[in-house]
Amino acid sequence: MKVAIVYASTTGNTEALANAAAEAAKNAGREVTVKTADQADIGETLSADLILLGSPAMGDEVLEDSMEEFYTNFKASLSGKKVGLFGSYDWGDGQWMRGWEENAKASGAVVTGTVIANLAPDAEALDKIKQLATA
C-alpha cells in the first residue's frame, strides 16, 4: 500500500504531524512518500492508495498559500481517492479544517478522517495522525 503525504508548515507543527504519520505508515510496512506542497507532484501523489494532506490555518482560517495552490490544482482529480486531512492552528475553532473537509468531499474524495492540533501536536493529536496514516 502506498501512502503519499503532502503538507505545508510555517512553524513546524504541521510538519511534526506529517513526520509522525510517515513514521507510523513506514512502521506498518507501507511505501511512503513525503513532500512539501511546493515540491509535490500531482501525478505521483495520485498514484498512492492513501493521500494525507496537511496545512496550518493561516490568516482568516484558510490554507497556507503553497497548499492552497497545490490543492486547487489537485482537487479535480480526487474523485474516489482516500484522503486524510491534518494541520495545526493557533486561533479560531478549526473552521479551516471543516471547510477543507467539505470541499474535499464535494470534489469526490473519500475523506478517511481529519486531525487538528492547537499549536504543537499533543499526544492525542499524534496518536490520531498515526491512526489516520495506518487505517
C-alpha positions in Angstrom: 0.0 0.0 0.0 1.3 3.4 -1.0 0.8 6.5 1.2 1.5 10.0 -0.1 1.9 12.8 2.5 1.9 16.3 1.2 2.0 19.2 3.6 2.8 22.8 4.2 4.2 24.1 7.5 5.2 27.5 8.8 6.2 26.9 12.4 6.9 23.1 12.3 3.7 22.0 13.9 2.1 20.6 10.8 5.5 19.1 9.8 5.6 17.3 13.1 2.2 15.7 12.3 3.5 14.8 8.8 6.6 13.2 10.2 4.5 11.2 12.8 2.2 10.0 10.0 5.2 8.9 7.8 6.9 7.1 10.7 3.7 5.2 11.6 2.9 4.3 7.9 6.5 3.0 7.4 6.4 1.0 10.6 3.2 -0.6 9.3 5.0 -1.7 6.2 3.6 0.9 3.8 5.5 2.6 1.0 5.6 6.3 1.9 6.4 9.5 0.1 6.6 12.8 1.9 6.7 16.1 0.1 6.1 19.7 0.9 3.2 21.2 -1.1 5.6 23.3 -3.2 7.6 20.2 -4.2 4.8 17.6 -4.6 3.9 16.1 -8.0 0.2 15.7 -8.6 0.6 12.5 -10.7 2.9 10.9 -8.1 0.5 11.8 -5.3 -2.5 10.4 -7.2 -0.7 7.1 -7.6 -1.0 6.5 -3.8 -3.7 4.4 -2.2 -4.0 6.9 0.7 -3.3 10.6 0.4 -2.7 12.7 3.5 -2.8 16.5 3.0 -1.6 18.9 5.8 -1.8 22.6 6.2 -1.7 25.1 9.1 -4.6 27.6 9.4 -3.5 30.9 8.1 -5.0 34.4 8.3 -8.7 34.1 8.5 -8.6 30.3 8.8 -7.5 29.5 5.3 -5.0 27.0 3.9 -1.3 28.0 3.7 -0.5 29.5 0.3 1.5 26.7 -1.2 -1.0 24.1 0.0 -3.8 26.2 -1.4 -2.1 26.3 -4.8 -1.4 22.5 -4.8 -4.9 21.7 -3.6 -6.6 24.0 -6.2 -4.7 22.2 -9.0 -5.2 18.8 -7.4 -8.9 18.6 -6.2 -10.4 18.0 -9.7 -8.6 14.6 -9.6 -9.8 13.5 -6.1 -12.9 11.6 -7.1 -12.9 8.2 -5.3 -9.5 8.8 -3.7 -9.0 8.0 0.0 -7.8 11.3 1.6 -7.0 12.3 5.2 -6.6 15.9 6.2 -4.4 17.3 9.0 -3.0 20.5 10.3 -2.4 22.9 13.2 -3.9 26.2 14.3 -3.3 29.0 16.8 -6.7 30.7 17.0 -10.2 30.1 15.9 -12.1 26.9 16.3 -10.9 24.7 13.3 -13.2 26.2 10.7 -10.4 25.9 8.1 -10.4 22.2 8.5 -14.2 21.8 8.4 -14.2 23.9 5.2 -11.4 21.9 3.7 -13.1 18.6 4.5 -16.4 19.8 2.9 -14.5 20.9 -0.2 -12.7 17.6 -0.5 -15.9 15.6 -0.2 -17.6 17.9 -2.7 -14.6 17.1 -5.1 -15.4 13.4 -4.7 -12.7 12.4 -2.2 -13.4 9.7 0.3 -12.3 11.6 3.4 -11.0 9.0 5.9 -10.5 11.5 8.8 -9.2 14.8 9.9 -6.7 15.6 12.7 -6.1 19.1 14.1 -3.7 20.3 16.7 -3.7 23.6 18.6 -0.1 24.8 18.1 2.3 21.9 18.7 0.7 18.5 18.4 0.0 16.8 21.8 -0.1 13.1 22.4 -3.7 12.8 21.4 -3.1 14.5 18.0 0.0 12.4 17.4 -2.0 9.3 18.2 -4.8 10.3 15.8 -2.4 11.1 12.9 -0.7 7.7 13.3 -4.1 6.0 13.2 -5.1 8.0 10.1 -1.8 7.0 8.4 -2.3 3.3 9.1 -6.0 2.8 8.7 
